[in-house]
């Protein structure tokens, strides 16, 4: 695979099964490199392969969020055209034209049908009703006026300022265009609208309307009366946050995901809340795994008296089920060496999107205990650009237990030295509270295609293992659950995995090892090159380099790191300085590539600027690239052209520093 092959990627997503279980609607997204954009359409796939292959239902280039009407005759979807965001309903069978119910300047999310099919609820950003008025004659554009910041977390990467335009819940008739009614509005975002079976209420989650709620941002489950808009909280925990509600068929309880957001990091767990009120009852307490995956997570799915959910488990992402009445323990429903990154069920059909180490996501269904693949979106891609399966390694950790790691060997020895040895790229994931899944990854395919062996792992601090392992990198100064801090056992794990791979595979060249990572992976990259000269070159991307300035207010998550570290930066700034890679910049002698995006709000550009200025003043080998008009998600969802440019820059950099040992510069040379 080459960088330009990004244009060939086809990505199915968000499968939704029709009420009768006979069809699956899904979003299919393609890359249009020439137009520098993504084009997405809604497709329909018969649940029985004998009824034909999947087919496109819409020809739109900005369609998403397909949702079946209760009777299965219509689909609601969101459509973005020329910067306008629409909620559209179209007939699936028979005559009729698509009806645009709503058009807004802000994105429309989470459409959901009322049980009788007469209305749709959705969320969208709306100016706060309590936003302080401020007008200037001749200046009608509010964006040009001063913005009052009256709480923490006032901005969000990818969306900008949200403090004065939180996400509200709207309701609109499902059969005719109309001005949507604002059902619930709050100074904080409202998410996850779910209709009660009788259609009288919506379950939503939002921060409770209390003084200083922004100091913890604990989200509670609320009920909103559809006729009056009255909103009342159901849960009241000061530390347990609730998300993704899903009503039981009898309306007596609501399934949710819960997470401790004060003792962080924590696992998401499946729980039930009685609609009469009360705190959540956790159903998956005995399953010591993350039940809210970073990719593919959704509200718990009611099916045959159980709740279906995905978990992260040692690199795999299987589906589990747990009895909703609390009578049993969670059991694996669908597993394997793969990641299930989307799922839905209705009737006798369970639909899943699965990706494996050598294959991009495809749609499959499980019926009568038999799994059948329905789609072949990437068959031609894999035929032209095959990828060998990586080898799974288990590496002992100084923090206890074993670390999951994977080694991918290149198909070509184009970069082999005169002794036949190959260069190696070590990749560290972001988060840190996520995992590298058993999934096809474009980065690894490109690096392998260029002739590099690729090594990656899930060190302590990742999901996929126990919650204790997840929390092991909290600050050692924390009063609760102290750990080694960032750059402790997690850094030891990465080096241990490197040592194990070099000992296991004699064709790898220890003198030509590169290191790369983004976000927390960028932190780890900068940290390691400040503590060891083992790497011949490194790429630190969208990195967290100065944790103190991030927590002081640089990041859109400023104020959150005190929970993750267990230490307040105001009381102990020394702890944040000690864990900041910039504190060790004088020790960096590894040639370093720095990549960052101008509009990154999670790890703002000053994180890269501080690193670059320091290295430049020290006269070190450093290369810095800034991408305009992009945010923190550049590598995953940035503009196609910039994704290609980014990949080319990375490959060019490592080609210069990791070429055969007889000609490449020695690492550590100023």
C-alpha positions in Angstrom: 0.0 0.0 0.0 1.2 3.5 -0.9 -0.1 6.8 0.5 -2.2 7.5 -2.7 -4.0 4.2 -2.0 -5.9 6.0 0.8 -8.1 7.1 -2.1 -9.2 3.5 -2.6 -10.5 3.0 1.0 -14.2 2.1 1.4 -15.5 2.2 4.9 -18.9 0.7 5.9 -20.4 1.8 9.2 -23.4 2.2 11.5 -25.4 -1.0 10.5 -29.1 -0.9 11.4 -31.4 -3.9 11.0 -35.0 -3.4 9.8 -37.7 -4.2 12.4 -38.6 -7.5 10.6 -34.9 -8.5 10.5 -35.0 -8.9 6.7 -32.7 -6.0 5.7 -29.7 -4.0 7.0 -29.1 -0.3 6.3 -25.6 1.0 6.6 -23.4 4.0 5.7 -20.8 3.4 3.0 -18.1 6.1 2.9 -15.6 6.5 0.0 -12.6 8.8 -0.4 -12.7 11.3 -3.2 -9.1 12.4 -3.5 -9.6 14.7 -6.5 -12.4 16.6 -4.7 -10.5 16.3 -1.4 -13.6 15.1 0.5 -15.4 12.0 1.7 -18.6 10.8 0.0 -21.1 8.8 2.0 -24.3 7.1 1.0 -26.9 4.8 2.5 -26.9 1.2 1.3 -29.3 -1.7 1.8 -28.3 -5.3 2.2 -30.7 -8.2 2.3 -30.1 -10.3 5.5 -30.4 -13.4 3.3 -27.6 -13.5 0.7 -29.9 -15.4 -1.6 -32.0 -12.3 -1.9 -29.2 -10.4 -3.7 -26.1 -8.3 -2.9 -26.1 -5.0 -1.0 -27.1 -2.0 -3.1 -27.0 1.8 -2.7 -30.3 3.3 -1.6 -29.1 7.0 -1.9 -26.7 8.7 -4.2 -26.0 11.5 -1.7 -22.5 12.3 -0.9 -23.1 13.3 2.7 -25.6 10.8 4.1 -25.3 9.2 7.5 -27.2 8.0 10.5 -29.8 5.7 8.9 -32.7 4.9 11.2 -35.7 2.6 10.4 -39.2 3.7 11.1 -41.1 1.4 13.5 -43.0 -0.2 10.7 -39.9 -0.6 8.5 -41.3 1.3 5.5 -39.2 4.5 5.8 -35.6 5.5 6.7 -34.6 8.7 8.5 -31.1 9.9 7.7 -28.9 13.0 8.1 -27.6 14.7 5.0 -24.9 17.4 4.6 -24.9 19.4 1.4 -22.9 22.6 0.8 -22.5 23.2 4.5 -26.2 22.7 5.2 -27.3 19.9 7.5 -30.7 18.2 6.9 -32.9 15.6 8.4 -34.4 13.5 5.7 -37.1 10.8 5.5 -37.4 8.6 2.5 -39.6 5.6 1.6 -37.7 2.3 1.3 -40.2 0.5 -0.9 -42.9 1.7 -3.3 -43.6 5.2 -4.5 -42.7 8.5 -2.8 -40.0 11.1 -2.7 -37.5 12.0 0.1 -38.8 14.6 2.4 -36.4 17.1 4.0 -37.9 17.7 7.4 -35.3 20.1 8.8 -32.4 22.2 7.5 -29.9 23.7 9.9 -26.5 25.5 9.8 -25.2 23.1 12.6 -24.8 19.4 12.4 -27.8 17.1 13.2 -27.0 13.9 15.2 -28.7 11.0 16.9 -32.1 10.9 15.0 -34.5 8.6 16.7 -38.2 7.7 15.8 -41.1 7.9 18.2 -42.7 4.5 18.8 -45.7 5.4 16.7 -43.6 6.7 13.8 -45.2 10.2 13.9 -42.1 12.1 15.1 -38.4 12.2 15.2 -36.1 13.5 17.9 -32.5 14.6 17.2 -29.7 16.6 18.8 -28.1 19.7 17.4 -26.2 22.7 18.7 -28.3 25.8 19.6 -27.4 29.1 21.2 -28.0 28.9 24.9 -31.2 30.6 26.0 -29.4 31.9 29.1 -26.4 33.2 27.1 -25.7 36.8 28.2 -27.0 39.3 25.6 -24.4 41.5 24.0 -25.1 43.5 20.9 -23.1 46.0 18.9 -24.8 48.2 16.3 -23.8 47.0 12.8 -22.4 43.7 14.0 -25.1 41.1 13.6 -22.6 38.2 13.6 -22.5 36.8 17.1 -19.2 35.1 16.3 -17.6 38.5 16.0 -18.7 39.5 19.5 -17.0 38.8 22.8 -17.7 35.3 24.1 -18.3 34.9 27.8 -16.6 31.8 29.3 -18.5 30.8 32.4 -17.5 27.1 32.9 -14.7 24.6 32.3 -14.5 22.7 29.0 -15.9 25.5 26.8 -14.4 24.2 23.6 -14.2 20.8 21.8 -11.7 19.6 19.2 -13.3 19.4 15.8 -16.2 21.8 16.8 -14.5 24.8 18.3 -16.3 26.9 20.9 -19.3 25.2 22.4 -19.8 27.1 25.6 -22.6 29.3 24.2 -24.1 26.7 21.8 -24.6 23.4 23.6 -26.2 20.4 22.0 -30.0 20.5 22.6 -32.8 18.0 21.9 -35.4 18.8 19.2 -38.6 17.1 18.0 -40.1 17.4 14.5 -43.1 15.7 12.8 -41.9 12.8 10.6 -44.1 13.4 7.6 -43.8 17.0 6.6 -41.2 19.9 6.8 -41.6 22.0 9.9 -39.7 24.1 12.3 -38.3 21.7 14.9 -39.4 22.2 18.5 -36.6 22.6 21.1 -37.7 20.0 23.6 -34.8 20.4 26.0 -32.0 22.9 26.3 -29.3 23.2 28.9 -26.0 25.0 29.4 -24.3 21.6 28.9 -24.6 19.2 25.9 -27.6 16.8 26.0 -27.0 13.4 24.4 -28.5 10.1 23.6 -32.2 10.7 23.2 -34.2 7.5 23.5 -38.0 7.3 23.4 -39.9 5.5 26.1 -42.1 2.6 24.7 -45.3 4.7 25.3 -43.8 7.7 23.5 -44.4 10.1 26.4 -40.8 10.6 27.5 -37.3 10.8 26.2 -34.3 9.5 28.2 -31.2 11.7 27.8 -27.9 12.3 29.5 -26.5 15.6 30.5 -24.6 17.3 33.4 -26.9 18.0 36.3 -28.1 21.6 36.7 -26.1 22.4 39.8 -23.6 25.0 40.9 -20.0 24.1 40.0 -21.1 21.1 38.0 -18.3 21.9 35.5 -15.8 20.9 38.1 -16.6 17.3 37.7 -18.9 17.2 34.5 -20.7 14.1 35.9 -23.5 13.2 33.4 -26.8 12.0 34.9 -29.7 10.2 33.3 -32.7 12.5 32.8 -36.2 12.1 31.6 -37.8 14.7 29.4 -41.6 15.0 29.1 -42.4 15.2 25.3 -45.5 17.3 25.8 -44.1 19.9 28.2 -40.3 19.6 27.9 -40.0 19.3 31.6 -36.6 17.6 32.4 -35.9 15.7 35.6 -32.8 13.8 36.7 -33.0 10.1 37.6 -29.5 9.5 38.9 -27.6 11.7 41.3 -24.1 10.1 41.9 -21.4 12.7 42.4 -18.8 10.5 40.6 -20.6 8.0 38.3 -21.3 9.3 34.9 -24.1 7.8 32.7 -24.3 7.6 28.9 -26.1 5.9 26.0 -29.5 5.1 27.4 -31.7 2.4 26.0 -35.3 1.6 27.2 -36.4 -1.9 28.2 -39.3 -3.1 26.1 -41.7 -2.9 29.1 -40.5 0.6 30.0 -39.6 -0.3 33.6 -35.9 0.3 33.3 -33.2 1.9 31.1 -30.0 0.3 30.2 -27.0 2.6 30.2 -23.2 2.6 30.3 -21.7 3.9 33.5 -18.2 5.1 34.3 -16.4 6.6 37.3 -15.2 10.0 36.0 -13.5 11.1 39.2 -11.3 8.0 39.8 -9.9 8.0 36.2 -9.2 6.0 34.1 -12.2 3.6 34.6 -14.0 1.1 32.5 -17.4 1.7 31.0 -19.9 -0.9 32.4 -23.4 -2.0 31.5 -26.0 -1.0 34.1 -29.7 -0.7 34.6 -31.6 2.3 36.1 -35.2 1.9 37.2 -37.5 4.5 35.5 -39.1 5.1 38.9 -35.7 6.5 40.0 -32.6 5.2 41.7 -28.9 4.6 41.1 -27.6 2.3 38.4 -27.3 -1.4 39.1 -24.1 -2.7 37.3 -24.6 -6.0 35.5 -21.0 -6.5 34.3 -19.1 -5.9 37.6 -17.5 -9.3 37.3 -16.3 -8.7 33.7 -13.1 -6.9 34.2 -13.0 -5.4 30.7 -13.9 -2.2 29.0 -17.5 -2.3 27.8 -17.4 1.1 26.0 -14.9 0.6 23.1 -13.3 3.6 21.5 -14.5 2.4 18.1 -17.9 0.7 17.7 -19.4 1.4 21.1 -23.1 2.1 21.3 -26.0 1.9 23.7 -26.6 -1.6 25.2 -28.8 -3.5 22.8 -31.9 -5.3 24.2 -32.3 -8.8 22.7 -34.2 -11.8 24.0 -34.1 -10.7 27.6 -30.4 -9.9 27.5 -28.3 -6.8 26.8 -25.7 -7.1 24.0 -22.5 -5.0 24.1 -19.0 -4.9 22.8 -15.8 -5.2 24.9 -12.1 -4.8 24.4 -10.1 -7.9 25.3 -6.4 -8.3 24.6 -6.6 -6.7 21.2 -9.9 -8.4 20.1 -13.3 -6.7 20.3 -16.0 -9.4 20.8 -19.7 -9.1 21.5 -21.0 -10.1 24.9 -24.5 -10.6 26.3 -25.7 -10.4 29.9 -29.1 -11.2 31.3 -31.0 -8.0 31.9 -32.6 -9.3 35.1 -29.3 -9.8 36.8 -29.7 -13.6 36.9 -26.4 -14.4 35.2 -23.0 -13.3 34.2 -21.8 -11.9 30.9 -20.9 -14.5 28.3 -19.3 -14.1 24.9 -21.8 -14.0 22.1 -19.5 -13.6 19.1 -15.7 -13.5 19.2 -12.6 -14.5 17.2 -9.4 -12.8 16.3 -11.1 -9.6 15.0 -12.8 -6.4 16.1 -16.5 -6.0 15.8 -16.8 -2.3 15.1 -20.6 -2.0 14.6 -23.6 -4.1 15.4 -27.4 -4.1 15.6 -30.2 -6.7 15.9 -33.9 -7.1 15.1 -36.1 -10.1 14.5 -33.8 -13.1 14.1 -31.0 -11.1 12.6 -27.8 -9.9 14.3 -25.8 -7.6 12.0 -22.1 -6.9 12.6 -19.3 -5.0 11.0 -16.1 -6.9 11.5 -12.4 -6.2 10.6 -9.5 -8.5 11.1 -5.7 -8.1 11.0 -5.6 -8.6 7.2 -9.1 -7.3 6.2 -11.0 -4.1 6.3 -14.5 -3.9 7.7 -17.3 -5.9 6.0 -20.9 -6.5 6.9 -22.0 -9.9 8.1 -25.2 -11.3 9.7 -25.8 -14.1 12.2 -29.0 -16.0 11.6 -30.0 -19.3 13.1 -26.5 -19.6 14.6 -24.8 -19.2 11.2 -22.6 -16.2 10.4 -22.7 -15.0 6.7 -20.7 -12.2 5.1 -22.9 -10.0 3.0 -20.5 -7.3 1.6 -17.3 -7.2 -0.4 -16.4 -3.5 -0.4 -12.7 -4.2 0.0 -12.2 -7.4 -1.9 -10.5 -5.8 -4.9 -8.4 -3.6 -2.6 -7.1 -6.6 -0.7 -6.6 -8.6 -3.9 -4.3 -5.8 -5.3 -2.7 -4.9 -2.0 -2.5 -8.1 0.2 -1.2 -7.9 3.7 0.2 -10.8 5.7 -1.1 -11.5 9.2 1.0 -10.1 12.0 2.5 -12.4 14.6 0.9 -12.1 18.1 3.5 -11.9 20.9 3.0 -12.0 24.6 5.8 -10.1 26.4 6.4 -10.2 30.2 6.0 -6.8 31.8 7.9 -5.3 34.8 4.5 -4.2 36.0 3.2 -7.7 36.2 1.5 -10.0 33.7 2.2 -10.0 30.0 1.8 -7.3 27.3 0.0 -8.0 24.0 2.2 -7.1 21.0 2.2 -7.7 17.3 5.0 -8.0 14.7 4.2 -7.5 11.0 6.9 -8.5 8.5 7.2 -6.7 5.2 6.5 -8.5 2.0 9.5 -6.9 0.3 13.1 -6.6 1.5 13.6 -3.3 -0.4 15.2 -1.6 2.7 17.3 -4.6 3.8 20.9 -3.8 4.6 23.9 -5.6 3.2 23.5 -8.2 6.0 19.8 -8.8 5.0 18.5 -7.1 8.1 15.3 -5.0 8.0 14.4 -1.7 9.6 11.7 -1.7 12.2 9.0 0.9 13.0 7.6 0.8 16.6 4.1 2.4 16.9 2.5 3.6 20.1 -1.3 4.2 20.2 -3.0 7.3 21.6 -5.3 7.6 24.6 -3.8 6.1 26.6 -7.2 4.6 27.5 -7.7 2.5 24.3 -6.1 -0.4 22.6 -4.6 -1.5 19.3 -7.3 -3.9 18.1 -7.0 -7.0 15.9 -7.9 -4.9 12.9 -6.5 -3.8 9.5 -4.8 -0.5 9.9 -3.8 1.7 7.0 -0.7 3.1 8.7 0.8 -0.4 9.2 -0.1 -1.5 5.7 1.7 1.6 4.2 4.8 1.1 6.4 5.0 -2.6 5.6 4.5 -1.8 1.9 7.5 0.5 2.1 9.7 -2.3 3.4 9.6 -1.8 7.1 8.8 -4.4 9.7 6.2 -2.9 12.1 5.8 -3.5 15.8 3.0 -2.3 18.1 1.6 -3.2 21.5 -0.9 -2.4 24.3 1.3 -1.3 27.3 0.0 -0.7 30.8 -2.5 2.1 30.7 -4.3 0.6 27.7 -7.7 -1.0 27.7 -8.0 -4.7 26.7 -6.7 -5.9 30.1 -7.8 -5.4 33.7 -8.9 -2.1 35.2 -5.9 -2.3 37.6 -3.6 -2.4 34.5 -5.5 0.5 33.1 -4.9 2.6 36.2 -1.3 1.6 36.7 0.0 4.8 35.2 -1.7 7.2 37.5 0.7 9.5 39.3 2.6 7.9 42.2 1.6 11.0 44.3 -2.1 10.2 43.9 -3.9 9.5 47.2 -6.1 6.9 45.5 -4.8 4.1 43.4 -1.3 5.5 42.9 0.7 4.2 39.9 4.0 4.8 38.2 2.8 7.9 36.3 3.0 8.5 32.5 6.5 7.5 31.3 6.7 4.8 34.0 5.7 1.1 33.5 4.2 2.1 30.2 7.5 3.3 28.8 9.2 0.2 30.2 6.6 -2.0 28.4 7.4 -0.4 25.0 11.1 -1.0 25.4 10.5 -4.6 26.7 8.4 -5.3 23.6 11.2 -3.9 21.4 13.7 -6.1 23.1 11.5 -9.2 22.8 10.9 -8.6 19.1 14.6 -8.1 18.4 15.4 -11.3 20.2 12.5 -13.2 18.5 13.2 -12.1 15.0 16.8 -12.2 13.9 16.2 -10.4 10.6 15.4 -7.1 12.4 18.2 -4.5 12.5 18.6 -3.0 16.1 20.6 -0.1 14.6 17.6 0.9 12.4 14.6 1.2 14.7 12.2 4.1 14.3 9.5 5.2 16.8 6.2 6.9 16.0 3.1 7.8 17.9 0.3 10.4 18.0 -1.4 12.2 21.0 -0.5 10.0 24.0 1.6 8.0 21.5 3.3 11.3 20.7 3.9 11.8 24.4 5.5 8.4 24.6 7.6 9.1 21.5 9.0 12.4 22.8 9.4 10.8 26.3 11.4 7.8 25.1 13.8 9.8 22.9 14.4 12.0 25.9 15.4 9.0 28.0 17.2 6.7 25.5 19.2 6.8 22.3 18.0 3.5 21.1 16.0 4.8 18.2 17.6 5.9 15.0 14.7 8.3 14.2 11.3 9.2 15.6 8.1 10.9 14.7 6.1 12.7 17.4 2.6 13.6 16.2 -0.1 15.8 17.8 1.7 15.1 21.0 1.1 15.9 24.6 4.6 17.3 25.4 4.0 19.7 28.3 1.3 18.2 30.6 1.4 21.3 32.9 0.5 23.8 30.1 -2.2 21.4 28.8 -3.8 21.3 32.3 -3.3 25.1 32.8 -5.8 25.7 29.9 -4.1 24.8 26.6 -6.3 21.7 26.0 -10.0 21.4 25.5 -9.7 18.8 28.3 -7.9 21.3 30.6 -9.2 20.5 34.2 -9.6 16.8 33.4 -6.0 15.6 33.9 -6.3 16.1 37.7 -8.6 13.1 37.7 -6.5 11.0 35.4 -3.3 11.7 37.3 -4.9 11.8 40.8 -3.0 15.1 41.5 -4.1 18.7 41.2 -1.6 20.7 39.1 -2.2 23.8 41.2 -1.0 22.0 44.3 1.7 19.9 42.7 3.0 21.5 39.4 6.2 19.6 40.0 4.4 16.3 39.3 3.2 17.6 35.9 6.7 18.9 35.0 8.3 15.6 35.9 5.9 13.7 33.6 6.3 16.2 30.8 8.6 15.2 27.9 9.7 18.8 27.4 11.5 18.6 30.8 14.0 16.3 29.2 14.4 18.0 25.9 18.2 18.5 26.4 18.6 14.8 26.4 17.0 14.4 22.9 19.6 13.5 20.3 17.4 11.3 18.1 16.5 12.9 14.7 12.9 13.9 15.3 9.9 14.6 13.0 7.2 16.8 14.6 3.7 16.8 13.0 0.8 19.0 14.2 -2.4 20.5 13.0 -3.2 24.2 13.3 -6.7 23.7 14.7 -5.9 20.9 17.2 -7.7 21.8 20.4 -7.0 18.5 22.3 -3.2 19.0 22.1 -2.9 22.5 20.8 0.0 23.5 18.5 1.9 25.2 21.3 2.8 21.6 22.4 4.7 21.1 19.2 6.0 24.7 19.2 7.7 24.3 22.6 9.4 21.1 21.5 10.5 22.5 18.2 11.9 25.8 19.6 13.8 23.9 22.3 15.4 21.4 19.9 16.2 24.1 17.3 17.9 26.2 20.0 19.9 23.2 21.0 20.9 22.6 17.4 19.4 19.2 17.3 18.2 17.3 14.1 14.5 18.3 14.0 11.9 18.7 11.2 8.5 20.3 11.8 5.4 20.3 9.7 2.1 22.1 10.5 -1.2 21.3 8.7 -3.7 24.1 8.2 -7.4 23.7 8.7 -7.1 20.4 10.5 -7.7 19.2 14.1 -6.6 16.4 16.3 -8.1 13.7 14.1 -6.0 14.6 11.0 -4.6 11.1 10.5 -8.1 9.4 10.7 -10.6 11.9 9.3 -8.6 14.8 8.0 -8.9 15.9 4.4 -7.9 13.1 2.1 -5.1 15.1 0.4 -3.6 16.1 3.8 -3.8 12.5 4.9 -1.8 11.5 1.8 0.7 14.4 2.4 1.1 13.3 6.0 1.9 9.7 5.0 4.3 10.9 2.4 6.2 13.1 4.9 6.4 10.2 7.4 7.7 7.8 4.8 10.2 10.3 3.4 11.6 11.1 6.8 12.1 7.5 7.9 13.6 6.6 4.4 16.3 9.2 5.0 17.2 8.0 8.5 16.5 4.3 8.4 18.0 3.4 5.0 20.6 0.6 4.9 23.1 1.0 7.7 26.0 1.4 5.3 24.7 4.8 4.2 22.4 6.3 6.8 23.6 8.9 9.3 24.4 7.8 12.8 21.6 8.5 15.4 22.5 11.1 17.9 24.6 13.3 15.5 23.9 17.0 16.0 
